[in-house]
Amino acid sequence: MENSPREPKSSQDSPRWPDKRALRSSPERWQANRDSEKSYLPLSPPPTLKKEYSKEKLPAVANVPKPKKLLPALQQCTSRTRKPRLQYRPALNSVFDLELYISGARHSPHCSEMNARFLRYALQYSKRTVVIAGAGVSTDAGIPDFRSADGLFSKLKSPGLSSGKDLFDFNVVYSDAAMNLKFNSMITQLHAQCQEVKPTRFHRLLNSIAQEGRLRRLYTQNIDGLEDQTSHLQSKTPLELPFPTTIQLHGSIKHMACNKCSKIYHFDPLIFKCQDDRTDVELVPSCPQCTEFEAVRAVAGMRSQGIGKLRPRVVLYNEIHPEGESIGSVVLKDLKGKPDCLIIVGTTLKIPGVRTMCKQFARKVHDSRGIVIWINNEPPAKTLEEFVECIDLVVIGDCQNVSEILE
């Protein structure tokens, strides 16, 4: 009968270890026993199967690049995308007359070929460009600006208004029904204009820079929303993560919002009373969501909380920006991203918040040896030059013609 696994084996079956006390007196016997132990107590069992590998059985890998051939290809790819070294930088606040340069009058000191190359370098090779744009980038599309002789402030002047600027003042617009009616009428007409126009050449230039991945952000003061008609300058309403390429600093004429629940809708000009014969709509339309909530609360026997009013989602003077904190987060993120080029275009920087933002970006760009460009029909005021501090080149002329420099 076989032994149980727990039963000890007999002395004949198990190997007998030698007595070390007896072996200490005889070294020859100790060495003989060590040799005998190796014969029946191996340290590790021998392998039972020896695998043989041959080069013929290895799978062949096709088109394996050799290191000596990969390095030149990598160097060639890097040289194509590498930003060339800037060879020339003009003195601060140097003036470049864009219109004279395009017309061929190169003899003027304001039409320096070196400054033209500097502008071309900024547009072609900057990797992290930030653009702060004003109404000047949309006037070529037929959208009026604000402060020029033919701007909205001049056209909207009427007997009841000392300046058209009053129609963009929150305290004035919502002070009485008459001013509210004028504001809604102006916004409705401007919305109709924006529906018929297309992006300008400068919009297309910025879109090509964004398509190449070299536009970090476009901060626009315009409310026309022309950027949404391009492929790479899309905005987002409401502003949320991930942040879009275009940040609308003053809202959009394409949306309206409730002043109570902040619900955002697409702008509908039909619900605003803009003609005297319209008696089927409210002067200030009510919010559908608030109206629905009030109906549910009435059925449930709960007290009323009020119904909000709809208004165009345009940020006015003397008004708290509804997305100020989100815009501040975007600005802080872009400042930490080390921008290498700042383009201030189509604006006179009359808005204090935008002016301060330009100063922050200009300082950050110059700290990293970047480029700051000013493009406008008029040169900046002397006080503005001292405020921004770091304008490399002041380009005087229509921003729509900047693309001809690249051609």
C-alpha positions in Angstrom: 0.0 0.0 0.0 1.4 3.4 -1.0 2.4 5.8 1.7 0.1 8.7 2.5 1.4 12.2 1.4 1.6 13.1 5.1 3.5 10.0 6.1 7.3 10.3 6.2 9.3 8.2 3.8 11.6 5.5 4.9 15.3 6.2 5.5 16.2 4.1 2.5 14.1 6.2 0.1 15.2 9.6 1.4 18.7 11.0 1.0 20.8 10.9 4.1 22.7 14.1 5.0 26.1 13.6 6.5 26.9 14.5 10.1 28.9 17.7 10.0 30.4 17.1 13.4 32.0 13.9 12.2 33.2 15.4 9.0 35.0 18.4 10.6 37.9 16.1 11.7 38.5 14.8 8.2 38.7 17.4 5.3 39.1 14.6 2.7 35.9 13.0 3.8 34.1 16.4 3.8 35.2 17.1 0.2 34.1 13.6 -0.9 30.7 14.0 0.6 30.3 17.4 -1.1 31.0 15.8 -4.4 28.5 13.1 -3.7 25.9 15.6 -2.8 26.1 17.2 -6.2 25.2 13.9 -7.8 21.8 13.4 -6.2 20.9 16.9 -4.9 21.1 19.3 -7.9 20.5 23.0 -7.1 18.1 23.4 -10.1 16.7 20.9 -12.4 18.1 20.8 -15.9 16.0 22.2 -18.7 13.8 19.6 -20.4 13.5 21.4 -23.7 16.0 23.6 -25.4 14.6 26.0 -27.9 16.7 26.9 -30.9 16.2 30.2 -32.7 17.2 30.8 -36.2 17.4 34.0 -38.1 15.3 32.5 -40.9 12.3 31.9 -38.7 12.1 35.6 -37.5 9.3 37.6 -39.1 10.5 40.1 -41.6 9.6 43.7 -41.0 9.2 45.7 -44.2 10.3 49.3 -44.6 12.2 49.6 -41.3 13.8 53.0 -41.3 17.5 53.1 -40.5 18.7 55.6 -37.9 21.2 57.2 -40.4 18.3 57.8 -42.9 15.8 59.0 -40.3 17.9 61.8 -38.9 18.2 63.8 -42.1 14.5 63.5 -42.7 13.8 64.7 -39.2 16.1 67.7 -39.7 14.4 68.6 -43.0 11.0 68.5 -41.4 12.2 70.6 -38.4 13.7 73.2 -40.7 10.4 73.7 -42.5 8.5 74.5 -39.3 11.2 76.3 -37.5 10.7 80.0 -36.9 13.5 81.9 -38.6 15.6 84.3 -36.5 14.4 87.9 -36.5 17.1 90.0 -38.2 15.6 93.5 -37.8 13.5 95.2 -35.2 12.4 98.9 -35.7 12.5 101.5 -32.9 9.4 101.6 -30.7 6.4 103.3 -32.3 7.9 103.4 -35.7 5.3 104.4 -38.4 4.7 102.4 -41.6 2.3 103.9 -44.2 0.6 100.9 -45.7 -1.2 102.7 -48.5 1.9 104.5 -49.7 3.9 101.3 -49.7 1.2 99.4 -51.7 1.0 102.3 -54.2 4.7 102.0 -54.9 5.9 105.2 -53.3 8.9 103.6 -51.5 10.9 106.8 -51.2 9.2 108.0 -48.0 10.8 107.1 -44.7 7.4 105.8 -43.6 7.5 103.2 -46.4 10.7 101.5 -45.3 11.3 98.1 -46.9 12.7 96.9 -43.7 9.5 97.7 -41.8 7.5 95.9 -44.5 9.7 92.8 -44.0 9.2 93.1 -40.3 5.4 93.2 -40.7 5.6 90.3 -43.1 7.7 88.3 -40.6 5.2 88.9 -37.8 2.3 87.7 -39.9 4.0 84.7 -41.5 6.2 83.2 -38.7 4.6 84.1 -35.4 3.5 80.9 -33.6 1.2 82.2 -30.8 -0.5 85.2 -32.1 -3.1 87.2 -30.1 -5.4 89.6 -32.0 -7.5 92.4 -30.3 -9.9 93.7 -33.0 -12.3 96.6 -33.2 -15.0 97.8 -35.6 -12.4 98.6 -38.3 -12.2 95.0 -39.4 -15.9 94.9 -40.3 -16.5 98.2 -42.0 -15.4 96.8 -45.4 -18.4 94.4 -45.1 -20.8 97.3 -44.7 -21.1 97.2 -40.9 -20.7 100.8 -39.6 -18.2 101.6 -36.9 -19.0 103.8 -33.8 -16.8 106.9 -33.6 -16.0 107.9 -37.2 -17.8 110.7 -39.0 -20.2 108.1 -40.6 -20.3 105.9 -37.5 -23.3 104.9 -35.4 -22.7 107.6 -32.8 -23.2 110.3 -35.5 -26.0 108.6 -37.3 -28.1 107.9 -34.2 -28.0 111.4 -33.0 -31.5 112.8 -32.7 -33.4 115.6 -30.9 -33.8 113.3 -27.9 -30.2 112.2 -27.8 -27.1 114.4 -27.4 -25.1 111.6 -28.9 -25.7 108.2 -30.4 -23.5 106.9 -27.6 -26.5 107.2 -25.3 -28.1 104.3 -27.0 -25.3 102.1 -25.8 -25.6 103.3 -22.2 -27.4 100.8 -19.9 -28.8 103.5 -17.6 -30.2 105.5 -20.6 -31.6 102.6 -22.7 -33.6 101.1 -19.9 -34.6 104.3 -18.2 -37.9 104.7 -20.1 -40.0 103.0 -22.8 -39.1 105.5 -25.5 -35.4 104.9 -25.2 -35.9 101.2 -25.1 -37.9 101.4 -28.3 -35.1 103.3 -30.0 -32.6 100.8 -28.8 -34.6 97.8 -30.0 -35.1 99.4 -33.4 -31.4 100.1 -33.8 -30.5 96.6 -32.9 -33.1 95.1 -35.2 -31.8 97.1 -38.2 -28.2 96.2 -37.3 -29.1 92.5 -37.1 -30.7 92.7 -40.5 -27.5 94.1 -41.9 -25.3 91.5 -40.3 -27.5 88.7 -41.9 -26.6 89.9 -45.4 -22.8 90.6 -45.2 -19.8 88.2 -45.5 -16.5 88.2 -43.7 -13.9 90.6 -44.9 -10.4 90.0 -46.4 -8.9 90.6 -42.9 -11.3 88.0 -41.5 -10.0 85.5 -44.1 -6.4 86.4 -43.3 -7.0 85.6 -39.6 -8.8 82.4 -40.6 -5.8 81.2 -42.6 -3.5 81.9 -39.6 -5.9 80.0 -37.4 -6.0 77.2 -39.9 -2.2 76.9 -39.7 -2.5 76.6 -35.9 -0.7 79.9 -35.3 -3.6 82.0 -33.8 -3.8 81.7 -30.1 -6.9 83.9 -29.7 -9.0 86.6 -31.3 -10.6 89.1 -28.9 -13.2 91.1 -30.8 -15.1 94.1 -29.7 -17.6 93.7 -32.5 -21.1 92.3 -32.1 -21.7 91.4 -35.7 -20.6 87.7 -35.4 -18.9 87.6 -38.8 -16.3 85.3 -37.3 -18.9 82.5 -37.1 -19.1 82.4 -40.9 -15.4 81.2 -41.1 -14.1 77.8 -40.6 -11.6 78.4 -37.8 -12.7 81.5 -36.0 -15.8 80.1 -34.3 -17.1 81.7 -31.1 -19.2 80.1 -28.4 -22.3 81.4 -26.6 -22.3 81.1 -23.7 -18.6 81.1 -23.1 -17.5 77.8 -21.6 -14.7 75.2 -21.7 -13.0 74.4 -24.0 -12.6 78.1 -24.9 -13.2 79.0 -28.5 -10.8 80.8 -30.9 -12.9 84.0 -30.9 -13.9 85.7 -27.7 -16.7 88.3 -28.0 -15.9 91.0 -25.5 -19.2 92.9 -26.0 -21.6 90.1 -26.7 -23.3 89.2 -30.0 -26.2 90.6 -31.9 -27.2 87.1 -32.9 -28.5 86.3 -29.4 -30.9 87.6 -26.8 -31.1 86.7 -23.1 -33.5 87.0 -20.1 -32.5 89.6 -17.5 -33.8 87.3 -14.7 -33.0 83.7 -15.5 -30.2 84.4 -18.0 -31.7 82.0 -20.5 -30.1 82.6 -24.0 -32.1 82.5 -27.2 -31.3 83.2 -30.8 -32.3 86.7 -31.6 -35.8 87.1 -33.1 -36.5 90.6 -34.4 -40.2 89.8 -34.8 -40.9 89.8 -31.0 -39.5 93.3 -30.5 -41.9 96.2 -31.1 -40.0 98.4 -33.5 -42.9 99.9 -35.5 -45.7 102.0 -34.2 -48.3 99.8 -35.9 -47.2 96.7 -34.1 -49.7 96.1 -31.4 -49.5 92.3 -31.2 -46.2 92.3 -29.3 -44.9 93.7 -26.0 -42.6 96.6 -25.9 -40.2 94.5 -23.8 -41.0 90.8 -24.6 -41.3 88.4 -21.7 -39.0 85.4 -21.3 -40.8 82.1 -22.4 -39.0 80.0 -19.8 -39.9 82.4 -16.9 -43.5 82.4 -18.1 -43.6 78.6 -18.1 -42.1 78.4 -14.7 -44.7 80.8 -13.3 -47.5 78.8 -14.8 -46.2 75.6 -13.1 -45.8 77.4 -9.8 -49.4 78.8 -10.0 -50.8 75.3 -10.6 -48.7 74.0 -7.6 -50.0 76.8 -5.4 -46.6 78.4 -4.9 -45.9 82.1 -4.8 -44.9 84.0 -7.8 -41.3 84.9 -8.4 -41.8 87.2 -11.4 -41.2 87.0 -15.1 -38.0 88.2 -16.7 -37.7 90.3 -19.9 -35.8 89.6 -23.0 -33.1 91.9 -24.3 -30.4 91.8 -27.0 -27.3 90.1 -25.6 -25.1 93.1 -26.1 -23.0 94.5 -23.3 -23.6 98.2 -22.8 -21.8 101.0 -21.0 -22.3 101.1 -17.2 -23.3 97.4 -17.2 -21.7 94.5 -15.4 -20.4 92.0 -18.0 -22.4 88.7 -17.6 -19.3 86.7 -18.6 -16.6 88.9 -17.2 -15.1 86.1 -15.0 -14.9 83.7 -17.9 -13.2 86.2 -20.1 -10.7 86.9 -17.3 -9.9 83.2 -17.2 -9.3 83.1 -20.9 -7.0 86.2 -20.7 -5.0 84.7 -17.8 -4.7 81.4 -19.7 -3.3 83.2 -22.9 -0.9 85.3 -20.8 0.6 82.1 -19.4 0.8 80.7 -22.9 3.7 83.1 -23.7 2.3 84.8 -26.9 4.9 85.9 -29.3 2.8 88.4 -31.3 0.1 90.9 -30.5 -1.9 92.6 -33.2 -4.1 95.5 -32.2 -6.3 96.3 -35.3 -9.3 98.5 -36.1 -9.7 100.1 -32.7 -8.8 103.2 -30.8 -8.9 101.5 -27.4 -11.4 103.8 -25.9 -12.8 101.1 -23.6 -10.8 101.0 -20.4 -11.0 97.3 -19.9 -9.8 96.5 -23.4 -7.0 99.1 -23.1 -5.8 97.5 -19.9 -5.9 94.0 -21.5 -3.8 95.3 -24.5 -1.2 96.6 -22.0 -0.9 93.3 -20.3 -0.5 91.4 -23.5 2.0 93.9 -24.9 4.2 93.6 -21.8 4.0 89.8 -21.9 4.9 89.6 -25.6 7.9 91.9 -25.2 9.1 90.0 -22.2 9.5 87.0 -24.6 11.1 89.1 -27.3 7.9 89.0 -29.4 6.3 91.6 -31.7 3.5 94.1 -31.1 1.8 95.6 -34.2 -0.8 98.4 -34.3 -3.0 98.6 -37.5 -5.5 101.4 -37.9 -6.4 104.3 -40.2 -5.2 106.7 -37.5 -2.1 106.5 -35.3 -2.6 106.0 -31.6 -2.7 109.0 -29.3 0.5 109.9 -27.6 -1.0 109.1 -24.2 -2.0 105.6 -25.6 1.6 105.0 -26.8 2.9 105.8 -23.4 0.3 103.6 -21.8 0.8 100.5 -24.0 4.6 101.2 -23.9 5.7 98.3 -26.2 4.3 99.0 -29.8 7.0 98.0 -32.3 5.3 99.1 -35.5 2.4 101.5 -36.1 0.8 100.5 -39.4 -1.4 103.4 -40.8 -3.9 102.2 -43.4 -6.8 100.0 -44.1 -6.4 96.6 -42.4 -8.0 94.9 -45.5 -4.9 95.7 -47.5 -2.5 93.9 -45.1 -2.9 90.7 -47.1 -1.2 92.4 -50.0 2.0 92.6 -48.0 2.1 88.8 -47.9 1.4 88.5 -51.6 
